[in-house]
Amino acid sequence: MRSLSAPLMAVLLVMAAPAFAQEAPPVLSLRLPVACEIGRTCFIQHYVDRDPSAKVQDYQCGTMTYDGHDGTDIRLPTMAAEQAGVPVVAAAAGTVLRVRDGVADVSIAGRGRESVDTLECGNGAVIDHGQGWETQYCHMAKGSLAVKPGDPVKAGDPIGRVGLSGMTEFPHLHFTVRKSGTLVDPFAFGAAPASCGGGQALWEAAVQGHLAYRAGSVLNKGYATAPVTMAGIESGETERDVPTTRSPALVAYVRAIGLKGGDVQTLTLFDPDGKALAANTAPPLDRDKAQWMMFSGLKSPPGGFRPGLYRSVYKVVRDGKPAIEQAFGIALKP
């Protein structure tokens, strides 16, 4: 499924701007604009598209982007996480220029892009950091904006919460950086268009290690008592269905992002003795996939499942080499 984040607003947020912005260093230093842990409570779904043609290319010459994408998408793993509330914070000190609030938190799936015409960013804010630097924050939750035009902010100050407003189908923050009105890739400032791995990262040293490039990640994993659906994973309902030794079935599931055409995925479930109980090998993907879900399991044997630690291993093989591997387990109790 292709993300529908805003290609960054042909129409900017309409709000009054202050007369001046505070000074900032020539090269901006950014902290993560979402109060989350990359790789555990949030994930990078898409990077800036660095290819000026109709082709796509992220800053590492991968395909974790789509045509014309002008920001970094930081995604939450489920709608339940979004509803619990995850703060969006100022990535650097500055002055709030513009804000918008009041756009509904509703996925555009099934209602079309035209439903958010001119409101693609949804609820958002623009912050001026001085010397031509600006950051923009999109898709925030309705009613969560905690700042107004003219407010000074420090790096890390809360400005809202991650939401589902505007042109999107999943909860995330679309974060854009500009210098003198020109788009900047915060992972590759100054790199030539369509170059690989060049330029300068604008992220502060404390977060750079957490933002190492991943060409695909496991977004969700766990166990359920019945076959799993994408809707159940997204809503958080599936993770509340905790199996026991008396459950009618034991089903391991994963949802991965950033998969590529030709990837071969395998999910295997093992019993407490290490014996494979069930395995699911999906056919090679026909094309790149923004996200993909699969599960593997079996019905309860007579008398129920044996207590103990059950393990699962999810593997992705790409071009004949391991690309993703993740193991996880569950201790079944009576």
C-alpha positions, 0 to 999 in steps of 0.5 A: 500500500502506498502512503499518501502523505502530502507532497507538501502543500501547494497551499501553505497553512493559512495563518498570520506570521510574526514579523521576525524569527530568532537566529539559528546556526547556518546548518540546522541541528535537528532532534527527532520531531516525534517523542518515540523510539525509532525501531520500537514505538515508531518507524520511518516509512518513507524518506525524501524522494531525491530523484527529479524524474518520475523514478523514485530514490531515497538518499541511499539509492533505495526505494523507501519513498515515492514519486515527489515525496518531500518529507520524512514519514515517521509512522506509529505501529497502530491506531491504538498507539495514536489514540494513546497520544504520541507528542510531536515536538519542535525539532529545533528552537525557533518561532511558530509561523503558521498553524492549522487545526480542526481537520478530522482524524479520518483515513482517506481510504475509501473517501478519496483524495478530493476529500482533503483538497487544499488540506493535504497537510491536515493539522500542522505547523510551520516553524521558522528557525532563522537564516532561511531554515523552516520545518513543517509538521503535518497530519497532527491530531485534531485539537492537539495543536499546543502552539500559535503563530508568534510563539517561541519554541525550544527544541523538544517543546511539544507542539501537538500529537501524531494524528491521521488528518489530511492525506494519509491512511495511517497515523504518522508525522510528515516532517519537511525541512526547507532552506530559503524555500528549497526542500532539504533532505535532513539525511543528506543536506547538500548532496547532489540530486539522485546521489547515494549516501552523500551530503550531511545529516542534519540530525543531532548526534544523540539521535543519528545512531537510531536513524541508521538507514533500514531498507525494510523493518518489522512494524508489528509482530506477535501472537493471536488465537485466530487468523489475522487481518490487516485491520485487526493489526492496525486497530491494535485489536490483534495484540490484545488477543493473548493466547493461552494453552487453552486457546483454539489456535496459536497464530504467529503474525508479522507486518513488515514495511519497505519490502521490495519486488522479488522478496521471499518471506518465511514465517516459522513457528517452533514449539518449546523443544525447537520443533517446527510446528507451522511454516508459511513461505509467501511467493516472491513479491510481484512489486515493491510493497509499502507494507505486507502482513503474513501469519503462520499457525495451527489449531489446538491439539487435543488437550490444548497446547503444552505450556512453555516458550514458543518461538517464531522466526520471520525472514526476508530473502532479497536477491538471494541474501538475508535482508530482514530477520526477526525472532520473537516468542510467547510463553504459553500459560494455562 
